[in-house]
Amino acid sequence: MQPTKKFKAGCLEAAIWQNHREVNGKSFDVLSVSLKKSWKGNDGQWQDSTLSLQSNDIAKAIVLLQEAQKEMLMKAPGESE
């Protein structure tokens, strides 16, 4: 199965997936997104980690990431609580 669309920014890649489902005799398609981060490990080999989200989780993830970014930006390097 191939994603319907891919987006890439540096070491991050987002892919949209369309999955066919059947529930109680009804067929429908469900969209999801996978977010993959790739990096080169200490051994020189490429590694990656992938997170998959349903469409109703994307807005929640964006809010959480923005809050985490805000917290990180407001602290000076080496600053503790």
Backbone atoms as SQL, in Angstrom:
CREATE TABLE atoms (id INTEGER PRIMARY KEY, chain TEXT, resi INTEGER, resn TEXT, atom TEXT, x REAL, y REAL, z REAL);
INSERT INTO atoms VALUES
  (1, 'A', 1, 'MET', 'N', 0.838, -1.173, 0.000),
  (2, 'A', 1, 'MET', 'CA', 0.000, 0.000, 0.000),
  (3, 'A', 1, 'MET', 'C', 0.891, 1.247, 0.000),
  (4, 'A', 2, 'GLN', 'N', 0.531, 2.223, -0.772),
  (5, 'A', 2, 'GLN', 'CA', 1.285, 3.469, -0.899),
  (6, 'A', 2, 'GLN', 'C', 0.463, 4.621, -0.312),
  (7, 'A', 3, 'PRO', 'N', 1.131, 5.631, 0.248),
  (8, 'A', 3, 'PRO', 'CA', 0.395, 6.795, 0.729),
  (9, 'A', 3, 'PRO', 'C', -0.194, 7.577, -0.442),
  (10, 'A', 4, 'THR', 'N', -1.256, 8.335, -0.155),
  (11, 'A', 4, 'THR', 'CA', -1.870, 9.141, -1.207),
  (12, 'A', 4, 'THR', 'C', -1.082, 10.424, -1.456),
  (13, 'A', 5, 'LYS', 'N', -0.323, 10.868, -0.448),
  (14, 'A', 5, 'LYS', 'CA', 0.475, 12.091, -0.589),
  (15, 'A', 5, 'LYS', 'C', 1.560, 12.074, 0.473),
  (16, 'A', 6, 'LYS', 'N', 2.746, 12.658, 0.131),
  (17, 'A', 6, 'LYS', 'CA', 3.860, 12.771, 1.075),
  (18, 'A', 6, 'LYS', 'C', 4.344, 14.213, 1.119),
  (19, 'A', 7, 'PHE', 'N', 4.802, 14.623, 2.294),
  (20, 'A', 7, 'PHE', 'CA', 5.401, 15.935, 2.504),
  (21, 'A', 7, 'PHE', 'C', 6.694, 15.722, 3.273),
  (22, 'A', 8, 'LYS', 'N', 7.740, 16.488, 2.937),
  (23, 'A', 8, 'LYS', 'CA', 9.030, 16.303, 3.585),
  (24, 'A', 8, 'LYS', 'C', 9.619, 17.649, 3.960),
  (25, 'A', 9, 'ALA', 'N', 10.208, 17.702, 5.164),
  (26, 'A', 9, 'ALA', 'CA', 10.923, 18.881, 5.640),
  (27, 'A', 9, 'ALA', 'C', 12.123, 18.393, 6.432),
  (28, 'A', 10, 'GLY', 'N', 13.286, 18.481, 5.851),
  (29, 'A', 10, 'GLY', 'CA', 14.492, 17.999, 6.519),
  (30, 'A', 10, 'GLY', 'C', 14.398, 16.525, 6.816),
  (31, 'A', 11, 'CYS', 'N', 14.568, 16.174, 8.098),
  (32, 'A', 11, 'CYS', 'CA', 14.556, 14.753, 8.498),
  (33, 'A', 11, 'CYS', 'C', 13.160, 14.244, 8.817),
  (34, 'A', 12, 'LEU', 'N', 12.131, 15.083, 8.618),
  (35, 'A', 12, 'LEU', 'CA', 10.751, 14.674, 8.900),
  (36, 'A', 12, 'LEU', 'C', 9.974, 14.436, 7.610),
  (37, 'A', 13, 'GLU', 'N', 9.089, 13.446, 7.653),
  (38, 'A', 13, 'GLU', 'CA', 8.233, 13.155, 6.506),
  (39, 'A', 13, 'GLU', 'C', 6.831, 12.813, 7.010),
  (40, 'A', 14, 'ALA', 'N', 5.823, 13.446, 6.429),
  (41, 'A', 14, 'ALA', 'CA', 4.428, 13.132, 6.728),
  (42, 'A', 14, 'ALA', 'C', 3.828, 12.459, 5.499),
  (43, 'A', 15, 'ALA', 'N', 3.044, 11.430, 5.729),
  (44, 'A', 15, 'ALA', 'CA', 2.391, 10.710, 4.636),
  (45, 'A', 15, 'ALA', 'C', 0.920, 10.525, 4.983),
  (46, 'A', 16, 'ILE', 'N', 0.042, 10.773, 4.011),
  (47, 'A', 16, 'ILE', 'CA', -1.394, 10.575, 4.191),
  (48, 'A', 16, 'ILE', 'C', -1.757, 9.205, 3.635),
  (49, 'A', 17, 'TRP', 'N', -2.527, 8.458, 4.425),
  (50, 'A', 17, 'TRP', 'CA', -2.932, 7.108, 4.056),
  (51, 'A', 17, 'TRP', 'C', -4.442, 7.027, 3.989),
  (52, 'A', 18, 'GLN', 'N', -4.939, 6.282, 3.016),
  (53, 'A', 18, 'GLN', 'CA', -6.370, 6.026, 2.892),
  (54, 'A', 18, 'GLN', 'C', -6.587, 4.531, 3.090),
  (55, 'A', 19, 'ASN', 'N', -7.323, 4.192, 4.136),
  (56, 'A', 19, 'ASN', 'CA', -7.572, 2.793, 4.480),
  (57, 'A', 19, 'ASN', 'C', -9.049, 2.478, 4.342),
  (58, 'A', 20, 'HIS', 'N', -9.341, 1.361, 3.708),
  (59, 'A', 20, 'HIS', 'CA', -10.730, 0.929, 3.513),
  (60, 'A', 20, 'HIS', 'C', -11.168, 0.097, 4.715),
  (61, 'A', 21, 'ARG', 'N', -12.344, 0.401, 5.238),
  (62, 'A', 21, 'ARG', 'CA', -12.892, -0.313, 6.387),
  (63, 'A', 21, 'ARG', 'C', -14.304, -0.796, 6.090),
  (64, 'A', 22, 'GLU', 'N', -14.694, -1.872, 6.745),
  (65, 'A', 22, 'GLU', 'CA', -16.073, -2.364, 6.694),
  (66, 'A', 22, 'GLU', 'C', -16.525, -2.609, 8.123),
  (67, 'A', 23, 'VAL', 'N', -17.646, -1.992, 8.486),
  (68, 'A', 23, 'VAL', 'CA', -18.225, -2.166, 9.808),
  (69, 'A', 23, 'VAL', 'C', -19.719, -2.390, 9.643),
  (70, 'A', 24, 'ASN', 'N', -20.207, -3.473, 10.200),
  (71, 'A', 24, 'ASN', 'CA', -21.632, -3.808, 10.115),
  (72, 'A', 24, 'ASN', 'C', -22.154, -3.779, 8.674),
  (73, 'A', 25, 'GLY', 'N', -21.355, -4.284, 7.752),
  (74, 'A', 25, 'GLY', 'CA', -21.762, -4.354, 6.356),
  (75, 'A', 25, 'GLY', 'C', -21.629, -3.057, 5.583),
  (76, 'A', 26, 'LYS', 'N', -21.170, -1.979, 6.232),
  (77, 'A', 26, 'LYS', 'CA', -20.988, -0.699, 5.545),
  (78, 'A', 26, 'LYS', 'C', -19.511, -0.474, 5.267),
  (79, 'A', 27, 'SER', 'N', -19.219, -0.061, 4.031),
  (80, 'A', 27, 'SER', 'CA', -17.851, 0.215, 3.619),
  (81, 'A', 27, 'SER', 'C', -17.584, 1.715, 3.650),
  (82, 'A', 28, 'PHE', 'N', -16.395, 2.079, 4.106),
  (83, 'A', 28, 'PHE', 'CA', -15.999, 3.482, 4.104),
  (84, 'A', 28, 'PHE', 'C', -14.481, 3.568, 4.145),
  (85, 'A', 29, 'ASP', 'N', -13.972, 4.746, 3.806),
  (86, 'A', 29, 'ASP', 'CA', -12.533, 4.994, 3.833),
  (87, 'A', 29, 'ASP', 'C', -12.186, 5.858, 5.035),
  (88, 'A', 30, 'VAL', 'N', -11.051, 5.568, 5.649),
  (89, 'A', 30, 'VAL', 'CA', -10.550, 6.308, 6.796),
  (90, 'A', 30, 'VAL', 'C', -9.191, 6.877, 6.420),
  (91, 'A', 31, 'LEU', 'N', -9.003, 8.180, 6.673),
  (92, 'A', 31, 'LEU', 'CA', -7.722, 8.814, 6.414),
  (93, 'A', 31, 'LEU', 'C', -6.906, 8.875, 7.696),
  (94, 'A', 32, 'SER', 'N', -5.612, 8.683, 7.564),
  (95, 'A', 32, 'SER', 'CA', -4.695, 8.831, 8.688),
  (96, 'A', 32, 'SER', 'C', -3.404, 9.440, 8.160),
  (97, 'A', 33, 'VAL', 'N', -2.570, 9.865, 9.089),
  (98, 'A', 33, 'VAL', 'CA', -1.274, 10.432, 8.704),
  (99, 'A', 33, 'VAL', 'C', -0.191, 9.735, 9.516),
  (100, 'A', 34, 'SER', 'N', 0.935, 9.490, 8.868),
  (101, 'A', 34, 'SER', 'CA', 2.094, 8.968, 9.593),
  (102, 'A', 34, 'SER', 'C', 3.175, 10.041, 9.548),
  (103, 'A', 35, 'LEU', 'N', 3.846, 10.216, 10.672),
  (104, 'A', 35, 'LEU', 'CA', 4.937, 11.181, 10.784),
  (105, 'A', 35, 'LEU', 'C', 6.196, 10.394, 11.091),
  (106, 'A', 36, 'LYS', 'N', 7.182, 10.507, 10.212),
  (107, 'A', 36, 'LYS', 'CA', 8.417, 9.730, 10.356),
  (108, 'A', 36, 'LYS', 'C', 9.600, 10.674, 10.518),
  (109, 'A', 37, 'LYS', 'N', 10.455, 10.372, 11.490),
  (110, 'A', 37, 'LYS', 'CA', 11.708, 11.104, 11.672),
  (111, 'A', 37, 'LYS', 'C', 12.841, 10.133, 11.409),
  (112, 'A', 38, 'SER', 'N', 13.786, 10.545, 10.567),
  (113, 'A', 38, 'SER', 'CA', 14.941, 9.704, 10.243),
  (114, 'A', 38, 'SER', 'C', 16.216, 10.371, 10.756),
  (115, 'A', 39, 'TRP', 'N', 17.170, 9.567, 11.187),
  (116, 'A', 39, 'TRP', 'CA', 18.451, 10.078, 11.654),
  (117, 'A', 39, 'TRP', 'C', 19.512, 9.006, 11.486),
  (118, 'A', 40, 'LYS', 'N', 20.738, 9.468, 11.476),
  (119, 'A', 40, 'LYS', 'CA', 21.863, 8.555, 11.355),
  (120, 'A', 40, 'LYS', 'C', 22.350, 8.230, 12.762),
  (121, 'A', 41, 'GLY', 'N', 22.367, 6.953, 13.102),
  (122, 'A', 41, 'GLY', 'CA', 22.775, 6.512, 14.428),
  (123, 'A', 41, 'GLY', 'C', 24.278, 6.594, 14.621),
  (124, 'A', 42, 'ASN', 'N', 24.720, 6.329, 15.844),
  (125, 'A', 42, 'ASN', 'CA', 26.145, 6.353, 16.169),
  (126, 'A', 42, 'ASN', 'C', 26.943, 5.366, 15.331),
  (127, 'A', 43, 'ASP', 'N', 26.275, 4.314, 14.863),
  (128, 'A', 43, 'ASP', 'CA', 26.951, 3.307, 14.041),
  (129, 'A', 43, 'ASP', 'C', 26.979, 3.686, 12.561),
  (130, 'A', 44, 'GLY', 'N', 26.424, 4.877, 12.218),
  (131, 'A', 44, 'GLY', 'CA', 26.421, 5.335, 10.834),
  (132, 'A', 44, 'GLY', 'C', 25.262, 4.826, 10.001),
  (133, 'A', 45, 'GLN', 'N', 24.410, 3.991, 10.601),
  (134, 'A', 45, 'GLN', 'CA', 23.263, 3.437, 9.888),
  (135, 'A', 45, 'GLN', 'C', 22.043, 4.347, 10.081),
  (136, 'A', 46, 'TRP', 'N', 21.245, 4.481, 9.009),
  (137, 'A', 46, 'TRP', 'CA', 20.024, 5.283, 9.099),
  (138, 'A', 46, 'TRP', 'C', 18.975, 4.536, 9.909),
  (139, 'A', 47, 'GLN', 'N', 18.291, 5.276, 10.767),
  (140, 'A', 47, 'GLN', 'CA', 17.222, 4.745, 11.593),
  (141, 'A', 47, 'GLN', 'C', 16.011, 5.651, 11.439),
  (142, 'A', 48, 'ASP', 'N', 14.857, 5.159, 11.816),
  (143, 'A', 48, 'ASP', 'CA', 13.683, 6.031, 11.791),
  (144, 'A', 48, 'ASP', 'C', 12.676, 5.592, 12.835),
  (145, 'A', 49, 'SER', 'N', 11.799, 6.513, 13.160),
  (146, 'A', 49, 'SER', 'CA', 10.713, 6.283, 14.099),
  (147, 'A', 49, 'SER', 'C', 9.459, 6.877, 13.484),
  (148, 'A', 50, 'THR', 'N', 8.352, 6.139, 13.551),
  (149, 'A', 50, 'THR', 'CA', 7.109, 6.580, 12.910),
  (150, 'A', 50, 'THR', 'C', 5.970, 6.595, 13.917),
  (151, 'A', 51, 'LEU', 'N', 5.162, 7.645, 13.826),
  (152, 'A', 51, 'LEU', 'CA', 3.961, 7.801, 14.635),
  (153, 'A', 51, 'LEU', 'C', 2.784, 7.916, 13.683),
  (154, 'A', 52, 'SER', 'N', 1.732, 7.153, 13.913),
  (155, 'A', 52, 'SER', 'CA', 0.530, 7.221, 13.078),
  (156, 'A', 52, 'SER', 'C', -0.605, 7.854, 13.861),
  (157, 'A', 53, 'LEU', 'N', -1.318, 8.785, 13.221),
  (158, 'A', 53, 'LEU', 'CA', -2.418, 9.494, 13.860),
  (159, 'A', 53, 'LEU', 'C', -3.658, 9.443, 12.984),
  (160, 'A', 54, 'GLN', 'N', -4.813, 9.263, 13.620),
  (161, 'A', 54, 'GLN', 'CA', -6.086, 9.394, 12.914),
  (162, 'A', 54, 'GLN', 'C', -6.378, 10.886, 12.769),
  (163, 'A', 55, 'SER', 'N', -7.272, 11.236, 11.864),
  (164, 'A', 55, 'SER', 'CA', -7.532, 12.649, 11.587),
  (165, 'A', 55, 'SER', 'C', -7.979, 13.419, 12.818),
  (166, 'A', 56, 'ASN', 'N', -8.730, 12.790, 13.724),
  (167, 'A', 56, 'ASN', 'CA', -9.191, 13.519, 14.909),
  (168, 'A', 56, 'ASN', 'C', -8.096, 13.714, 15.955),
  (169, 'A', 57, 'ASP', 'N', -6.932, 13.103, 15.789),
  (170, 'A', 57, 'ASP', 'CA', -5.802, 13.280, 16.707),
  (171, 'A', 57, 'ASP', 'C', -4.842, 14.373, 16.258),
  (172, 'A', 58, 'ILE', 'N', -4.912, 14.796, 14.997),
  (173, 'A', 58, 'ILE', 'CA', -3.931, 15.739, 14.453),
  (174, 'A', 58, 'ILE', 'C', -3.987, 17.079, 15.172),
  (175, 'A', 59, 'ALA', 'N', -5.176, 17.655, 15.352),
  (176, 'A', 59, 'ALA', 'CA', -5.293, 18.958, 16.017),
  (177, 'A', 59, 'ALA', 'C', -4.764, 18.880, 17.448),
  (178, 'A', 60, 'LYS', 'N', -5.049, 17.774, 18.149),
  (179, 'A', 60, 'LYS', 'CA', -4.547, 17.603, 19.510),
  (180, 'A', 60, 'LYS', 'C', -3.021, 17.549, 19.520),
  (181, 'A', 61, 'ALA', 'N', -2.438, 16.831, 18.575),
  (182, 'A', 61, 'ALA', 'CA', -0.983, 16.736, 18.505),
  (183, 'A', 61, 'ALA', 'C', -0.358, 18.099, 18.216),
  (184, 'A', 62, 'ILE', 'N', -0.982, 18.877, 17.337),
  (185, 'A', 62, 'ILE', 'CA', -0.475, 20.218, 17.024),
  (186, 'A', 62, 'ILE', 'C', -0.473, 21.085, 18.273),
  (187, 'A', 63, 'VAL', 'N', -1.567, 21.076, 19.034),
  (188, 'A', 63, 'VAL', 'CA', -1.650, 21.875, 20.265),
  (189, 'A', 63, 'VAL', 'C', -0.565, 21.445, 21.248),
  (190, 'A', 64, 'LEU', 'N', -0.405, 20.141, 21.442),
  (191, 'A', 64, 'LEU', 'CA', 0.615, 19.654, 22.374),
  (192, 'A', 64, 'LEU', 'C', 2.021, 20.050, 21.938),
  (193, 'A', 65, 'LEU', 'N', 2.303, 19.936, 20.650),
  (194, 'A', 65, 'LEU', 'CA', 3.625, 20.317, 20.148),
  (195, 'A', 65, 'LEU', 'C', 3.864, 21.815, 20.285),
  (196, 'A', 66, 'GLN', 'N', 2.839, 22.634, 20.037),
  (197, 'A', 66, 'GLN', 'CA', 2.986, 24.081, 20.196),
  (198, 'A', 66, 'GLN', 'C', 3.231, 24.443, 21.654),
  (199, 'A', 67, 'GLU', 'N', 2.526, 23.800, 22.579),
  (200, 'A', 67, 'GLU', 'CA', 2.738, 24.069, 24.005),
  (201, 'A', 67, 'GLU', 'C', 4.150, 23.662, 24.422),
  (202, 'A', 68, 'ALA', 'N', 4.610, 22.511, 23.954),
  (203, 'A', 68, 'ALA', 'CA', 5.968, 22.064, 24.272),
  (204, 'A', 68, 'ALA', 'C', 7.000, 23.027, 23.697),
  (205, 'A', 69, 'GLN', 'N', 6.779, 23.495, 22.471),
  (206, 'A', 69, 'GLN', 'CA', 7.699, 24.441, 21.850),
  (207, 'A', 69, 'GLN', 'C', 7.737, 25.751, 22.633),
  (208, 'A', 70, 'LYS', 'N', 6.563, 26.237, 23.038),
  (209, 'A', 70, 'LYS', 'CA', 6.492, 27.477, 23.807),
  (210, 'A', 70, 'LYS', 'C', 7.286, 27.336, 25.105),
  (211, 'A', 71, 'GLU', 'N', 7.103, 26.230, 25.794),
  (212, 'A', 71, 'GLU', 'CA', 7.830, 25.983, 27.041),
  (213, 'A', 71, 'GLU', 'C', 9.335, 25.966, 26.802),
  (214, 'A', 72, 'MET', 'N', 9.750, 25.309, 25.734),
  (215, 'A', 72, 'MET', 'CA', 11.182, 25.215, 25.427),
  (216, 'A', 72, 'MET', 'C', 11.761, 26.571, 25.050),
  (217, 'A', 73, 'LEU', 'N', 10.995, 27.385, 24.323),
  (218, 'A', 73, 'LEU', 'CA', 11.488, 28.702, 23.907),
  (219, 'A', 73, 'LEU', 'C', 11.582, 29.676, 25.072),
  (220, 'A', 74, 'MET', 'N', 10.716, 29.502, 26.084),
  (221, 'A', 74, 'MET', 'CA', 10.689, 30.425, 27.215),
  (222, 'A', 74, 'MET', 'C', 11.796, 30.155, 28.225),
  (223, 'A', 75, 'LYS', 'N', 12.421, 29.004, 28.157),
  (224, 'A', 75, 'LYS', 'CA', 13.509, 28.666, 29.074),
  (225, 'A', 75, 'LYS', 'C', 14.850, 28.915, 28.413),
  (226, 'A', 76, 'ALA', 'N', 15.711, 29.559, 29.141),
  (227, 'A', 76, 'ALA', 'CA', 17.081, 29.760, 28.646),
  (228, 'A', 76, 'ALA', 'C', 17.831, 28.433, 28.741),
  (229, 'A', 77, 'PRO', 'N', 18.795, 28.193, 27.843),
  (230, 'A', 77, 'PRO', 'CA', 19.585, 26.952, 27.926),
  (231, 'A', 77, 'PRO', 'C', 20.228, 26.812, 29.302),
  (232, 'A', 78, 'GLY', 'N', 20.091, 25.639, 29.906),
  (233, 'A', 78, 'GLY', 'CA', 20.677, 25.370, 31.211),
  (234, 'A', 78, 'GLY', 'C', 19.824, 25.847, 32.371),
  (235, 'A', 79, 'GLU', 'N', 18.722, 26.519, 32.116),
  (236, 'A', 79, 'GLU', 'CA', 17.848, 27.015, 33.176),
  (237, 'A', 79, 'GLU', 'C', 17.061, 25.870, 33.781),
  (238, 'A', 80, 'SER', 'N', 16.930, 25.866, 35.096),
  (239, 'A', 80, 'SER', 'CA', 16.125, 24.837, 35.750),
  (240, 'A', 80, 'SER', 'C', 14.962, 25.492, 36.463),
  (241, 'A', 81, 'GLU', 'N', 14.020, 24.686, 36.923),
  (242, 'A', 81, 'GLU', 'CA', 12.805, 25.207, 37.577),
  (243, 'A', 81, 'GLU', 'C', 13.144, 25.970, 38.791);
